[in-house]
Amino acid sequence: MDDQANISVKDQVSAEEWKARCDLAALYRLVRMHGWDDLFFTHISMRVPGPDEHFLLNPFGLLYEDVTASNLVKVDLDGNVLPPSQFGINPAGFVIHSAIHAARHDVAVALHLHSDAGVAVAAQKGGLRPISQLAMNVFNDVSYHDYEGIALESEEKERLVADLGEKNLMILRNHGTLSVGDHPFSAYIRIYLLERACRIQVMAQAGGDLIEWDEKMQDRVFGQSGEIASNDFFKEIAWAAIMDRVRRESPGFDV
C-alpha cells in the first residue's frame, strides 16, 4: 500500500469524526474476518457526525484488510470528495449509500454485501424463508429491491429508498444484502443475523422438506429479539467487545 495511505488524519478532523472513522474501519475489517468481502466491490458507509450531509466510504481499490480510519474517503451527497484525496470511490457504492443517507436521517451506518449465501437467497423467488430462529430474528425487518443492473444510475435511488422504507434490512434481488442502523453495532448485528440465516437456508435446502413457521411465530421471535439492535446500553457494551476482537485479529485499522 502507498505510504500516503498510512498518513494519519486524526489531527485534521474532529474527535467525533475520528471515532466514526475508527468504527467504520473496524466494520470493514469485520467483513473481511467473516469472509464477506468481495475484493473491493462492496461498501460500507458511515455518516459524519455534525450538521453537514457528509459520509465516509472505502477508497475504491483497497482491500478491506488495508482500510484504515485515515484512508477512508469523505464525500457529500453530490459525490464531491472532501477534501480532495488520492483515492476514488466506487460509483455504485455512492449511488446506493447517498440515496440511503439522504432519505433516512436515522441511519448512521449502511452496510452492503455480495456474500455467496446472501446472493444465493437473493436469487430465489421466495427470498428469505422463516425456517430458522436466525431468520425469524430479522424476518419482519427485511425489504426487497428488484434488480436493475449495476447500481450506476441516479434514477434508481428513488426506487431503492422507497423499497427500503422504514425497514433496516434489504435483500437486493440477484445482487446481495444490505443493512442500516443508527449505530455501528446495529448495522453489524442485523447483517450478521441475515447472513447466517441465508447460509443456513442454503444448507437446509440441500436436505429434506423444510419446516416453515407461520406469521404468529415470526412476530413472536422478532419481538423477542428486538432489544438486540435497539438497546443503547447493550449496543455500547457489545460494540466495545467487538472492537477489541478487531484490534486482536486485524490490528492497525485505527490509525
Rosetta silent file (secondary structure, phi, psi, omega in degrees, C-alpha in Angstrom):
SEQUENCE: MDDQANISVKDQVSAEEWKARCDLAALYRLVRMHGWDDLFFTHISMRVPGPDEHFLLNPFGLLYEDVTASNLVKVDLDGNVLPPSQFGINPAGFVIHSAIHAARHDVAVALHLHSDAGVAVAAQKGGLRPISQLAMNVFNDVSYHDYEGIALESEEKERLVADLGEKNLMILRNHGTLSVGDHPFSAYIRIYLLERACRIQVMAQAGGDLIEWDEKMQDRVFGQSGEIASNDFFKEIAWAAIMDRVRRESPGFDV
SCORE:     score description
SCORE:     0.000 S_00000001
   1 L     0.000  142.181  179.367    0.000    0.000    0.000 S_00000001
   2 L   -56.304  140.146  179.300    1.187    3.518   -0.816 S_00000001
   3 H   -58.849  -32.287  179.588    2.916    5.319    2.095 S_00000001
   4 H   -62.127  -26.282  179.985    0.470    8.207    1.661 S_00000001
   5 H   -71.079  -14.515 -178.295   -2.326    5.819    2.595 S_00000001
   6 H   -97.899    0.292 -178.932   -0.738    5.454    6.040 S_00000001
   7 L   -74.272  124.978 -177.984   -0.688    9.182    6.904 S_00000001
   8 L   -73.585  140.478  175.011   -2.942    9.813    9.901 S_00000001
   9 L  -108.914   12.194 -175.207   -5.688   12.424    9.621 S_00000001
  10 H   -53.776  -41.393 -177.311   -6.539   12.240   13.333 S_00000001
  11 H   -81.524   -2.078 -177.537   -5.327   15.795   13.980 S_00000001
  12 H  -104.120   -5.027 -177.016   -7.183   17.148   10.937 S_00000001
  13 L  -127.734  167.276  178.161  -10.706   16.082   11.917 S_00000001
  14 L   -70.541  162.316  176.877  -12.968   16.452   14.953 S_00000001
  15 H   -60.434  -36.439 -179.850  -12.927   13.881   17.730 S_00000001
  16 H   -67.309  -41.523  177.949  -16.423   12.806   16.656 S_00000001
  17 H   -67.796  -38.062  179.657  -15.347   12.244   13.066 S_00000001
  18 H   -62.351  -41.484  177.231  -12.251   10.342   14.184 S_00000001
  19 H   -61.538  -43.059  178.744  -14.395    7.976   16.267 S_00000001
  20 H   -61.255  -40.478  178.762  -16.688    7.444   13.275 S_00000001
  21 H   -62.728  -43.302  179.712  -13.657    6.695   11.106 S_00000001
  22 H   -65.474  -42.403  178.419  -12.349    4.116   13.587 S_00000001
  23 H   -61.701  -44.372 -178.089  -15.770    2.474   13.896 S_00000001
  24 H   -68.346  -41.841  177.061  -16.193    2.279   10.126 S_00000001
  25 H   -60.133  -37.920  177.274  -12.676    0.933    9.528 S_00000001
  26 H   -63.100  -38.361  177.679  -13.440   -1.754   12.138 S_00000001
  27 H   -63.048  -40.282  177.122  -16.575   -2.724   10.203 S_00000001
  28 H   -61.748  -43.003  178.587  -14.518   -3.188    7.034 S_00000001
  29 H   -64.369  -39.043  177.952  -12.111   -5.428    8.928 S_00000001
  30 H   -61.531  -43.121  178.390  -15.024   -7.407   10.401 S_00000001
  31 H   -59.256  -42.306  176.608  -16.461   -8.018    6.943 S_00000001
  32 H   -63.716  -43.674 -178.737  -13.069   -9.351    5.862 S_00000001
  33 H   -62.035  -33.451  178.451  -12.775  -11.502    9.005 S_00000001
  34 H   -81.327   -9.480 -176.275  -16.161  -13.096    8.245 S_00000001
  35 L    77.492   22.926 -179.389  -15.194  -13.766    4.621 S_00000001
  36 L   -92.304   -6.547 -176.425  -17.984  -11.493    3.370 S_00000001
  37 L   -73.154  154.532  179.086  -15.731   -9.199    1.336 S_00000001
  38 L  -127.443   70.525 -168.037  -15.822   -9.265   -2.446 S_00000001
  39 L    51.939 -107.942  178.006  -12.344   -7.861   -3.087 S_00000001
  40 L  -128.750   27.852 -172.988  -13.291   -4.145   -3.027 S_00000001
  41 L   -98.417    0.812  170.258  -16.665   -4.321   -4.788 S_00000001
  42 L  -113.151 -178.557 -170.146  -18.975   -3.942   -1.795 S_00000001
  43 E  -159.790  149.235  174.883  -19.152   -0.992    0.534 S_00000001
  44 E  -129.273  138.492  179.344  -19.998    0.283    3.992 S_00000001
  45 E  -125.818  155.970  175.062  -20.713    3.928    4.743 S_00000001
  46 E  -141.040  132.640  178.306  -20.986    5.972    7.919 S_00000001
  47 E   -66.885  136.225  175.293  -22.481    9.405    8.385 S_00000001
  48 L   -79.384  124.292 -179.802  -20.027   12.004    9.684 S_00000001
  49 L   -58.248  141.476  179.853  -21.466   13.450   12.919 S_00000001
  50 L   128.121 -179.931 -173.748  -22.471   17.095   12.601 S_00000001
  51 L   -77.125  -19.323 -177.011  -24.763   19.341   10.573 S_00000001
  52 L   -80.138  147.105  178.838  -23.217   18.657    7.160 S_00000001
  53 L   -85.928   69.543 -179.676  -24.576   15.896    4.928 S_00000001
  54 E  -116.726  147.180  174.042  -21.233   14.104    4.668 S_00000001
  55 E  -143.244  163.725 -176.595  -20.459   10.410    4.892 S_00000001
  56 E  -105.017  140.408  176.487  -17.432    8.117    4.753 S_00000001
  57 E  -134.805  163.495  176.304  -16.781    5.352    2.208 S_00000001
  58 L   -72.686  147.482  173.918  -13.935    2.976    1.496 S_00000001
  59 L   -70.224  121.571 -175.510  -11.271    4.046   -1.002 S_00000001
  60 L   -65.101  125.373  179.383  -12.074    2.102   -4.178 S_00000001
  61 L   110.630  -15.444  175.859   -9.303   -0.340   -4.985 S_00000001
  62 L   -92.243  134.968  174.740   -8.040   -1.010   -1.463 S_00000001
  63 L   -67.737  155.989 -173.572   -8.697   -4.438    0.010 S_00000001
  64 H   -63.970  -29.181  177.908  -10.655   -4.435    3.240 S_00000001
  65 H   -71.175   -9.956  178.573   -7.659   -5.544    5.293 S_00000001
  66 H  -104.186   -2.574  178.836   -5.952   -2.317    4.175 S_00000001
  67 L   -73.806  132.720  177.687   -8.783    0.055    5.099 S_00000001
  68 L  -129.480  169.391  177.633   -7.898    2.374    7.984 S_00000001
  69 L   -58.082  -36.502 -174.411   -9.532    5.257    9.787 S_00000001
  70 L   -79.980  -32.498 -175.979   -7.300    7.692    7.913 S_00000001
  71 L   -91.526    2.064  170.847   -7.676    6.428    4.347 S_00000001
  72 L   -61.660  147.222 -175.400  -11.483    6.386    4.380 S_00000001
  73 E  -103.488  130.265  177.415  -12.879    8.902    1.889 S_00000001
  74 E   -96.505  131.242 -179.237  -15.310   11.638    2.960 S_00000001
  75 E  -133.262  160.571  171.197  -17.934   12.682    0.394 S_00000001
  76 E  -100.412 -178.718 -174.921  -21.026   14.862    0.236 S_00000001
  77 L   -70.648  -10.209  175.524  -24.387   13.877   -1.230 S_00000001
  78 L   -96.432   -0.233  178.330  -23.280   15.113   -4.660 S_00000001
  79 L    89.911    6.976  177.418  -20.241   12.831   -4.699 S_00000001
  80 L   -75.278  132.341  178.580  -17.623   15.501   -4.070 S_00000001
  81 E   -83.156  128.644 -173.369  -14.592   14.176   -2.165 S_00000001
  82 L  -128.128  113.900  -11.441  -13.876   16.353    0.899 S_00000001
  83 L   -76.341  176.511  178.399  -11.041   17.209    0.993 S_00000001
  84 L   -52.543  141.494 -175.313   -9.552   16.042   -2.334 S_00000001
  85 L  -132.714  155.459  173.755   -7.979   12.597   -1.961 S_00000001
  86 L   -68.804  -15.503 -176.417   -5.656   10.359   -3.940 S_00000001
  87 L  -100.045  148.511  171.725   -8.397    7.751   -3.659 S_00000001
  88 L  -102.938 -176.783  177.833  -11.647    7.497   -5.566 S_00000001
  89 L  -124.506  159.934  177.780  -14.913    5.840   -4.578 S_00000001
  90 L   -72.625  118.800 -178.599  -16.993    3.066   -6.093 S_00000001
  91 H   -56.805  -39.801  178.908  -19.689    4.785   -8.256 S_00000001
  92 H   -66.329  -37.161  177.175  -22.233    2.062   -7.457 S_00000001
  93 H   -62.628  -40.248  179.931  -21.427    2.438   -3.780 S_00000001
  94 H   -64.770  -43.078 -178.461  -22.066    6.152   -3.970 S_00000001
  95 H   -59.290  -49.444 -176.894  -25.460    5.696   -5.649 S_00000001
  96 H   -65.470  -48.991 -171.485  -26.698    3.232   -3.032 S_00000001
  97 H   -77.270  -35.251  177.099  -25.302    4.957    0.042 S_00000001
  98 H   -65.175  -37.033  178.398  -26.032    8.557   -0.924 S_00000001
  99 H   -61.860  -45.685 -177.692  -29.652    7.570   -1.549 S_00000001
 100 H   -67.242  -46.977 -177.269  -29.976    5.992    1.885 S_00000001
 101 H   -67.069  -31.090  178.303  -28.226    8.769    3.813 S_00000001
 102 H   -71.702  -35.051 -173.492  -30.259   11.462    2.038 S_00000001
 103 H   -91.933  -30.331 -173.990  -33.581    9.749    2.731 S_00000001
 104 L  -118.183   93.383 -177.536  -33.017    8.189    6.162 S_00000001
 105 L   -75.328   -9.216  174.066  -31.615   10.656    8.682 S_00000001
 106 L   -80.699  -10.631 -175.095  -31.914    7.999   11.393 S_00000001
 107 L   -90.840  120.892  172.837  -29.254    5.937    9.591 S_00000001
 108 L   -94.496  -35.721 -174.098  -25.654    6.343   10.716 S_00000001
 109 E  -130.763  135.339  172.313  -24.303    3.214    9.011 S_00000001
 110 E  -126.193  131.791 -171.461  -25.253    1.382    5.805 S_00000001
 111 E  -130.521  121.273 -174.727  -23.588   -1.956    5.045 S_00000001
 112 E  -124.132  132.838 -175.455  -23.879   -3.763    1.689 S_00000001
 113 E  -129.569  158.785  171.336  -22.540   -7.240    0.853 S_00000001
 114 L  -124.176   45.990 -177.662  -22.263   -9.727   -2.025 S_00000001
 115 L   -67.024  158.380 -179.809  -21.675  -12.882    0.034 S_00000001
 116 H   -59.068  -48.470 -177.096  -22.241  -16.282   -1.601 S_00000001
 117 H   -68.657  -39.711  179.372  -25.115  -17.193    0.710 S_00000001
 118 H   -63.655  -43.317  179.017  -26.684  -13.734    0.547 S_00000001
 119 H   -68.790  -35.878  178.690  -26.636  -13.663   -3.250 S_00000001
 120 H   -60.483  -44.886  178.411  -27.948  -17.249   -3.367 S_00000001
 121 H   -70.837  -36.051  177.405  -31.011  -16.290   -1.322 S_00000001
 122 H   -63.006  -22.917  179.572  -31.361  -13.034   -3.285 S_00000001
 123 L   -87.430   -4.597 -178.984  -31.632  -15.193   -6.424 S_00000001
 124 L   -92.903  135.481 -178.069  -34.545  -17.209   -5.003 S_00000001
 125 L   -56.720  -37.901 -177.416  -38.088  -16.096   -5.844 S_00000001
 126 L   -81.233   -9.384 -178.842  -39.216  -16.650   -2.266 S_00000001
 127 L    61.357 -148.151 -179.977  -36.298  -14.763   -0.758 S_00000001
 128 L   -69.249  136.771 -178.856  -35.625  -15.345    2.929 S_00000001
 129 L  -116.022  144.672 -176.477  -37.797  -18.054    4.455 S_00000001
 130 L   -80.889   68.343 -175.562  -38.800  -18.350    8.145 S_00000001
 131 L  -111.127   -2.911 -179.909  -37.127  -21.704    8.701 S_00000001
 132 L  -142.400  158.422  175.796  -34.670  -20.834   11.474 S_00000001
 133 H   -60.170  -38.241  178.841  -34.572  -18.769   14.637 S_00000001
 134 H   -59.966  -42.628  179.291  -31.887  -16.643   12.997 S_00000001
 135 H   -64.701  -41.825 -176.910  -34.183  -15.887   10.076 S_00000001
 136 H   -74.157  -18.650  172.952  -37.099  -15.020   12.329 S_00000001
 137 H   -59.003  -30.988 -174.052  -34.891  -12.680   14.374 S_00000001
 138 H  -122.872   -5.242 -167.876  -34.878  -10.369   11.342 S_00000001
 139 H   -52.899  -44.240 -176.051  -37.666  -11.632    9.076 S_00000001
 140 H   -75.537   -5.324 -177.086  -40.123   -8.785    9.730 S_00000001
 141 H  -107.785   10.015 -175.573  -37.400   -6.197    9.128 S_00000001
 142 E  -101.099  128.921  173.684  -36.424   -7.356    5.611 S_00000001
 143 E  -112.079  173.187 -177.404  -37.418   -5.454    2.476 S_00000001
 144 E  -133.911  143.427  176.861  -36.744   -6.296   -1.186 S_00000001
 145 E  -131.305  125.712 -177.460  -35.493   -4.309   -4.171 S_00000001
 146 L   -69.137  149.356 -177.536  -35.746   -5.668   -7.719 S_00000001
 147 L   -69.718  132.659  177.977  -32.592   -5.972   -9.796 S_00000001
 148 L  -127.594   20.050 -174.186  -31.903   -3.082  -12.196 S_00000001
 149 L    90.223 -176.781  177.868  -28.327   -3.912  -13.183 S_00000001
 150 L   -59.900  135.330 -171.226  -25.219   -2.467  -11.558 S_00000001
 151 L   -76.310   76.227 -178.941  -26.360    0.493   -9.436 S_00000001
 152 L  -111.751  -11.653 -174.661  -24.864    3.284  -11.528 S_00000001
 153 L   -99.029  127.481 -178.387  -27.976    5.268  -12.451 S_00000001
 154 L   -63.469  -23.180 -179.473  -29.157    8.019  -10.119 S_00000001
 155 L   -64.579  -21.033 -179.536  -32.752    7.326  -11.199 S_00000001
 156 H   -73.893  -20.703 -174.793  -32.627    4.082   -9.178 S_00000001
 157 H   -54.599  -47.376 -176.419  -32.189    5.975   -5.913 S_00000001
 158 H   -60.413  -42.388 -179.135  -35.871    6.847   -5.537 S_00000001
 159 H   -70.197  -37.483 -179.311  -36.988    3.262   -6.052 S_00000001
 160 H   -63.554  -48.544 -178.080  -34.321    1.882   -3.719 S_00000001
 161 H   -70.666  -30.095  175.814  -35.244    4.108   -0.781 S_00000001
 162 H   -65.539  -40.752  178.816  -38.959    3.546   -1.422 S_00000001
 163 H   -68.923  -36.426  177.388  -38.405   -0.215   -1.239 S_00000001
 164 H   -67.013  -41.063  179.841  -36.325    0.103    1.931 S_00000001
 165 L    57.598 -131.108  179.644  -38.987    2.252    3.559 S_00000001
 166 L  -101.056    7.399  179.516  -38.593    2.237    7.343 S_00000001
 167 L   -81.282  168.575 -173.129  -37.081   -1.239    7.492 S_00000001
 168 L  -115.908    0.423  177.015  -33.465   -1.888    8.376 S_00000001
 169 E  -135.325  147.367  177.609  -32.566   -4.810    6.120 S_00000001
 170 E  -141.530  138.665  167.276  -32.859   -5.300    2.381 S_00000001
 171 E  -103.073  113.971  176.956  -32.348   -8.168    0.000 S_00000001
 172 E   -86.389  109.071 -169.985  -31.377   -6.717   -3.363 S_00000001
 173 L   -56.702  135.551 -179.700  -32.666   -9.392   -5.716 S_00000001
 174 L    61.898   15.443 -169.830  -29.951  -11.210   -7.708 S_00000001
 175 L  -132.636  -59.039 -176.423  -27.438   -8.863   -6.085 S_00000001
 176 E   166.915 -157.501 -175.979  -26.858   -9.109   -2.323 S_00000001
 177 E  -124.185  161.493 -179.780  -27.828   -7.924    1.124 S_00000001
 178 E  -151.351  141.738  173.293  -27.906   -4.579    2.926 S_00000001
 179 E  -132.586  155.822  173.974  -28.383   -3.390    6.495 S_00000001
 180 E  -134.210  159.419  177.840  -28.705    0.018    8.114 S_00000001
 181 E  -165.513  161.474  177.608  -28.520    1.211   11.695 S_00000001
 182 L   -85.595    1.273 -176.386  -28.222    4.219   13.954 S_00000001
 183 L  -151.955  148.536 -179.924  -25.069    2.712   15.474 S_00000001
 184 H   -57.406  -36.050  179.228  -22.271    0.545   14.017 S_00000001
 185 H   -65.604  -40.348 -178.632  -23.333   -2.380   16.191 S_00000001
 186 H   -60.471  -47.331  179.093  -26.954   -2.175   14.996 S_00000001
 187 H   -64.472  -39.147 -178.113  -25.980   -2.360   11.322 S_00000001
 188 H   -68.062  -48.634 -175.643  -23.451   -5.111   12.061 S_00000001
 189 H   -66.857  -33.526  178.082  -25.664   -7.388   14.146 S_00000001
 190 H   -65.617  -45.256 -179.375  -28.504   -7.116   11.637 S_00000001
 191 H   -70.692  -32.435  177.267  -26.318   -8.133    8.685 S_00000001
 192 H   -60.716  -48.168 -179.920  -24.687  -10.829   10.835 S_00000001
 193 H   -66.015  -42.960 -179.818  -28.070  -12.402   11.592 S_00000001
 194 H   -64.772  -44.088 -179.065  -29.293  -12.061    8.000 S_00000001
 195 H   -64.227  -41.543  177.645  -26.122  -13.522    6.507 S_00000001
 196 H   -66.150  -38.912  177.570  -26.177  -16.501    8.880 S_00000001
 197 H   -62.181  -40.230  178.149  -29.884  -17.031    8.140 S_00000001
 198 H   -64.795  -43.102 -179.787  -29.123  -17.052    4.408 S_00000001
 199 H   -63.420  -42.797  178.523  -26.294  -19.543    4.852 S_00000001
 200 H   -64.488  -39.647  179.447  -28.487  -21.842    6.947 S_00000001
 201 H   -61.630  -46.543  179.991  -31.285  -21.619    4.379 S_00000001
 202 H   -62.503  -40.289  178.066  -28.996  -22.644    1.528 S_00000001
 203 H   -66.232  -42.746 -178.001  -27.628  -25.532    3.615 S_00000001
 204 H   -66.562  -32.380 -179.376  -31.108  -26.666    4.686 S_00000001
 205 L   -68.208  -15.069  176.777  -32.359  -26.654    1.112 S_00000001
 206 L   -80.701   -8.231 -179.041  -29.811  -29.351    0.311 S_00000001
 207 L  -103.268 -139.397 -176.191  -31.659  -31.701    2.667 S_00000001
 208 L   -88.626 -155.383 -178.883  -35.280  -32.765    3.046 S_00000001
 209 L   -64.602  143.816 -176.638  -38.544  -30.864    3.466 S_00000001
 210 L   -96.001  145.357  173.399  -38.235  -27.590    5.373 S_00000001
 211 L   -91.620  114.032 -176.878  -40.244  -26.549    8.443 S_00000001
 212 L  -112.118  122.463 -173.905  -41.534  -23.057    7.710 S_00000001
 213 L   -84.135  152.750 -176.070  -43.088  -21.135   10.604 S_00000001
 214 L   -81.473  176.676 -174.874  -46.270  -19.074   10.384 S_00000001
 215 H   -63.046  -33.700  179.743  -46.713  -15.336   10.870 S_00000001
 216 H   -60.930  -45.264  178.875  -47.623  -15.725   14.556 S_00000001
 217 H   -70.424  -37.345  177.503  -44.268  -17.347   15.325 S_00000001
 218 H   -58.390  -45.622  179.875  -42.431  -14.886   13.096 S_00000001
 219 H   -65.662  -38.794 -178.404  -43.898  -11.982   15.074 S_00000001
 220 H   -63.358  -50.111 -176.910  -43.137  -13.649   18.398 S_00000001
 221 H   -68.304  -39.854  178.602  -39.465  -14.289   17.680 S_00000001
 222 H   -61.039  -41.451  177.852  -38.966  -10.893   16.049 S_00000001
 223 H   -66.180  -39.551  179.980  -40.426   -9.228   19.121 S_00000001
 224 H   -64.764  -32.948 -175.120  -38.288  -11.292   21.474 S_00000001
 225 L   -94.663    0.360 -172.538  -35.095  -10.348   19.653 S_00000001
 226 L   -61.247  -27.668 -177.874  -35.922   -6.670   19.142 S_00000001
 227 H   -69.008  -22.806 -171.247  -33.731   -5.461   22.004 S_00000001
 228 H   -57.349  -47.248 -174.664  -30.541   -6.753   20.394 S_00000001
 229 H   -97.797   -4.526 -172.352  -30.117   -3.914   17.908 S_00000001
 230 H  -115.372  -17.079 -178.484  -32.072   -1.206   19.688 S_00000001
 231 L   -77.837  115.742 -174.097  -30.955   -1.138   23.330 S_00000001
 232 H   -61.202  -42.125 -178.912  -28.478    1.733   23.636 S_00000001
 233 H   -63.745  -45.166 -179.547  -26.675    0.319   26.698 S_00000001
 234 H   -65.517  -38.907  179.997  -26.256   -3.105   25.104 S_00000001
 235 H   -57.343  -44.680 -177.630  -25.069   -1.586   21.807 S_00000001
 236 H   -66.811  -43.496  179.268  -22.190    0.209   23.522 S_00000001
 237 H   -63.906  -48.231 -176.320  -21.085   -2.832   25.529 S_00000001
 238 H   -65.350  -41.003 -178.784  -21.356   -5.204   22.581 S_00000001
 239 H   -67.441  -37.588  177.332  -19.593   -2.847   20.162 S_00000001
 240 H   -61.483  -40.696  178.687  -16.707   -2.298   22.592 S_00000001
 241 H   -65.577  -41.018  179.893  -16.242   -6.072   22.814 S_00000001
 242 H   -67.888  -39.422  176.559  -16.325   -6.436   19.038 S_00000001
 243 H   -60.434  -38.214  177.223  -13.825   -3.592   18.616 S_00000001
 244 H   -62.626  -39.203  176.857  -11.490   -5.447   20.989 S_00000001
 245 H   -62.179  -43.348  179.726  -11.774   -8.525   18.763 S_00000001
 246 H   -62.967  -41.602  178.989  -10.883   -6.468   15.700 S_00000001
 247 H   -61.232  -36.156  179.307   -7.844   -4.991   17.480 S_00000001
 248 H   -73.063  -43.899 -168.449   -6.650   -8.510   18.313 S_00000001
 249 H   -97.002  -21.174  179.805   -7.339  -10.141   14.964 S_00000001
 250 L  -144.267   64.538 -175.565   -6.881   -7.274   12.484 S_00000001
 251 L   -64.862  157.711  175.706   -4.712   -4.598   14.147 S_00000001
 252 L    98.834   -1.250 -178.823   -3.910   -1.295   12.504 S_00000001
 253 L   -73.207  -27.228 -172.059   -7.401   -0.221   11.440 S_00000001
 254 L   -97.581   43.579  177.747   -7.498    2.669   13.929 S_00000001
 255 L  -125.393    0.000    0.000   -4.623    4.719   12.543 S_00000001
